[in-house]
Amino acid sequence: MSYKIPMGPFHPALEEPYKLDMICEGETVVDAKLHIGFNFRGIEHLAETRNYVQVIALMERVCGICSNIHTLTLCQAMEQLTGLKPPPRALYIRVVMAELERLHSHVLWAGIACKLMGFKTMFMTCFALREKVMDVLQAISGNRVNYSMNRIGGVNRDIPDPLALLPVIDQLEREIVRTVIPILTTSVTARSRCAGIGILTREKAVSCGVVGPTARASGLPQDLRRAAPYAAYSELEFDVPVETAGDVRARLLVRALEILESCRILRQALAKMPPGEFHAEDTKLVFTAGTAVSRVEAPRGEVMYSVSWKENSRNPSRVHVRTPTFANMPAIRWMVAGARLADTPLIQASIDPCYSCTDR
Amino acid sequence: MTVLDSIAAKLGTAEPWVQKGGVSWLDPCPLNVRNLAKAMNALNARFVTITAYQLPAGEGFRLEYHWDLDGQMLGFPYRLSGNSIESIYDLCEAADWIEREVHEGFAVDFLGRDYEPLLLRPGDKLGVNLREEVVR
């Protein structure tokens, strides 16, 4: 006999609102339906009432974790409409902020995953490390969450002495390599909770159009930093980690390896940062009428902004945001099918979902 | 022949691609959305999203279908004089949620599919979130 178990509309671990109705037979999930939109804020709608300065501050609030990525994507789109090009130093600073944000996001996710596995010591360890990443972000931007770094034509704040950050990155990497990665990849607890569960096959990953670490853990080597480089990524060397198992462990491994790649990118970006201005000259902005699309590889995957402007307007006429979780979440239905009920919170968390982004 | 030209040839059109705003646009697209989805699937392109616009003065809607091919963004705009267009959900699973979102936000009907509410807003009226008359 099958029965329905509703999980939500408040996720038991991620503490955000969405609902998963699972059809179970015994302890096994046979199908699931997802419901979102409990926190719909109408941000796209609100963006049409904001001018080109205000809209940056607004879109920074789409997500509380990857706030910098949203302003970066938006500013890149608006730069196409204004023709304003950021100077080279600004492009490097954008890379530094984006990779620090990826570190912060991945370490935070690792902490929450550990909590779901019942590994509370590691949760505390990960969050202590995350604090150190956030300290760096705060030292650069003055802020811990909404950094206000991006502007049309560059960034708002310089990194006056980039080389001074190198020892901090080294220390962070040492701690992550010494504690987080070995425990997450080799401990019996992590292995038993993650290996072979929540499988998303390569075929299903293609069919669902998943992005980011979720796609890369199912064998799809897609990464916009490589496929369609933006900011200064074309000048930096890095690998795109790919795993093929498609299970929770593969998603964990991809993120663990990405942490190391982020440290590698950060070291290069800080060492190679060119001198000069960090934003284009202040001038009256003139937007050409039309639509510009920008995409960025956020910690969770591809973010896309489609921004439209009407002639002589100070406000965008349309801002459409396609967030990575919006692309990844429908795949949860296939990941939980056949799983044990007790594994489903971890499976859901393994895509690193952001309901704030999804609902907008 | 460039990659884009070869795609255009496969789509059966001589229309030139227009590079604008970070997207290679094919406007007008000679195929309907379903045949476009089949052609994009055959090319192993990845569906990204649909961006919907309400046109002024009751002129209908404009839907822009975005596909990614090896990092290149391809755009295919469709102008709707009414409020309906064929669904591609059965051909492209990734289009499910965005079709539902556009349905709820703009009351555009994607023909040939059922909807479950995404619960983007309370109540049972469609097209209240992003419609012009609400904005102005």
Interface residues (C-beta under 8 A of the other chain):
Chain A: K33 H35 I36 G37 F38 F40 G42 E44 H45 E48 T49 A77 Q80 L81 V206 S207 C208 G209 Q222 L224 R226 A227 A228 G290 T291 A292 V293 S294 R295 E302 M304 S306 S308 R318 H320 R322 F326 A327 M329 P330 D359
Chain B: K20 G21 G22 V23 N44 R46 F47 V48 T49 T51 A52 Y53 E64 H66 D70 G71 Q72 M73 G75 C92 E93 A94 D96 W97 I98 E116 P117 L118 L119 L120 R121 N129 L130 V134 V135
